[in-house]
Amino acid sequence: MDAHAAIRIEHGTPTDEELAALVGVLLSRPAAPAVGPQRRSHWVDSGRPGSAVRRGPHAWRTAALPR
């Protein structure tokens, strides 16, 4: 067994066609994302309800301002 094998067959002896089908299925899947989920842009956030809510000691001042 190759030390760098990506796939290991645990039981049975698959034919060459079965292995080719397995490899084809695995290669047709999309790659996993390299990083976690991206944060939404400020432009998208500005259109969501409640996105303009400010928190902190001066939040009461911004509560009356237009959004």
C-alpha positions in Angstrom: 0.0 0.0 0.0 1.3 3.4 -0.9 2.0 5.7 2.1 0.5 8.6 0.2 -2.7 7.0 -1.0 -5.8 9.2 -0.7 -8.3 6.3 -1.0 -8.0 3.0 0.8 -10.3 0.1 0.0 -11.4 -1.6 3.2 -13.4 -4.6 2.0 -13.7 -6.4 -1.3 -11.9 -6.0 -4.6 -13.4 -3.4 -6.9 -12.9 -3.6 -10.6 -11.1 -1.0 -12.6 -14.4 0.4 -13.8 -15.7 0.7 -10.2 -12.6 2.6 -9.1 -12.8 4.9 -12.1 -16.5 5.6 -11.3 -15.5 6.4 -7.6 -12.7 8.7 -8.7 -15.0 10.4 -11.2 -17.6 11.1 -8.5 -15.0 12.4 -6.0 -13.4 14.7 -8.6 -16.8 16.1 -9.7 -17.6 17.4 -6.2 -16.8 21.1 -5.6 -13.8 21.8 -3.5 -14.3 22.8 0.1 -14.0 26.5 0.8 -10.6 27.5 1.9 -11.9 30.0 4.6 -14.9 30.2 6.7 -18.0 32.1 5.8 -17.5 35.6 4.6 -18.9 38.6 6.5 -21.6 40.4 4.7 -20.7 43.8 3.3 -21.9 47.0 4.9 -24.0 47.7 1.8 -26.0 44.5 2.3 -26.3 45.1 6.1 -27.6 48.6 5.5 -30.7 47.2 3.9 -31.6 44.7 6.6 -34.1 45.6 9.3 -32.4 46.5 12.6 -29.0 46.9 11.0 -28.8 50.5 12.0 -29.3 49.8 15.7 -26.3 51.2 17.6 -25.3 49.9 21.0 -23.3 51.7 23.6 -23.5 54.7 25.9 -24.6 57.1 23.1 -27.0 54.8 21.3 -30.0 56.9 22.4 -28.7 59.8 20.3 -28.7 57.8 17.1 -32.1 56.2 17.7 -33.9 59.3 16.5 -31.7 59.9 13.4 -33.0 58.9 10.0 -31.7 55.6 8.8 
